[in-house]
Amino acid sequence: MKSHQSNEQLDELISQAVSRQRPTFDFDKWKRKHKDEIQVFKQQTAGEQTLHSPRPFNIWRTIMKSRITKLAAAALIITAAFVGVHYSGGSIDPATIAWADVTERVTEVDYVHFYYLKSRNNRLTRQFEGWYAHGKMVIRGDSGDATYDDGQTLQGFDGHKRRTVKRPSNFAEGQTFLQWFIGGLLSDENEQFSQQIPTNVGDDFLIYKFDPPSEDSDWIESIFVTVGKNSLLPVQMKVYHKDQDYDLVIFDYEAPEKPAEFFEPPITSEEPPHGAGEVVLDGEEVVIDIAGAPGIKTAVVRLHSKSSDNSGEPTFSLDVAFIIEEGYRSITNDLIRLKLNEAKKCGLGADNWPDGKYRNIRFTPLLKPTEKEDTCIVEISCWLRTEEDRF
């Protein structure tokens, strides 16, 4: 009877302790899943010390200092702390923790701050920074563009706050943030990924190595994911390319959360484009003067006949070429699909100029209707990137 009461008291203490760290933690569900381990643990630790031992509270303070202590493994440590024993009967071997255990823990994540960087020719640059909190996400790119996802709709904006995309959310089908971000690495359907165990076990981290998905094997050499040893949450993903370059993603769970208004999309900018001109449907090329975009002189555009997609909205095709201040004309980026009043991020000419010099023009065309059925206004916002901006 005494043992039964002690177990109930212990369960209550653990449940309260873990709930303080993670209010949404379902202790009863966790206890059912790990009932065999808990029973063995209680049998091996019963009677060795009392709940009043001073040492467990030192362990408790250490555990409670970390906001990431939200795991089943941490719950076992808390169990040991409240029982007040030195658990000598064995413990979970980190080297045997399968990737499937990491994917399960990922479903508990409700906030993460992340960075995407890439290394090219031994030069590391930031590509974008993002925040995910409670079903909403914001990603900000290196050129001023941004993506807002509220769990229902994803909207993208260029550096001038012109909307470039609008489509269903990445999370509309119940997908978690990390399932979307890491993609196939978190797929329960891939046996390699779900059964994979760490290739390296450090003092604080577990490192998992994966072969690339078959569709990416022509350019990816291998993928390494570093996971917190106690949290079982990914903290870094490194994708090695076959050309010796790599992409690096860093996940941060400790950064202060952003306020709710941070995740609200911007009000569409009224800032004028770099150039605009009327274009007749299926007519001749139109030259549009560009102002305020250093290095770019004019844009040359042509608009093709409209069609309709599944939404029933008319869609047009636009051809765009640029002439820079040095006098060279770029190749033509043709058949850009556009709907009325919806901008689109584009780029052209990275290595295709008459003088062979590297140039890359990133631009955002926006198509607006006029009172004439066969005439539209094309607005162009554009930026010239040279060799110095390449990586």
Buried (B, 14 or more C-beta within 10 A) or exposed (E): EEEEEBBEEBBEBBBEBBEEBBEEBBBEEBBEEBEEBBEEBBEEBEEEEEEEBEEBEEBBEEBBEBEBBBBBBBBBBBBBBBBBBEBEEEEEEBEEBBBBBBBBBBEBBBBBBBBBBBBBEEEEEEBBBBBBBEBBBBBBBEBEBBBBBBBEEBBBBBBBBBBBBEEEBBBEEEEBBBBBBBEBBBBEEBEEBBEBBBEEBEEEBBBBEBBBBEEBEEEBBBBBBBBBBBBBBBBBBBBBBEEEBBBBBBBEBEEEEBEEEEBEBEEEBEEEBBBBBBBEBEEEEBBBEBEEBEBBBBBBBBBBEBEEEEEEEBBBBBBBBBBBEEEBBBBBBEEBEBBBEBBBBBEBBBEEBEEEEBBBBBBBBBBEEEEEEEBBBBBBBBBBBEEEBBE
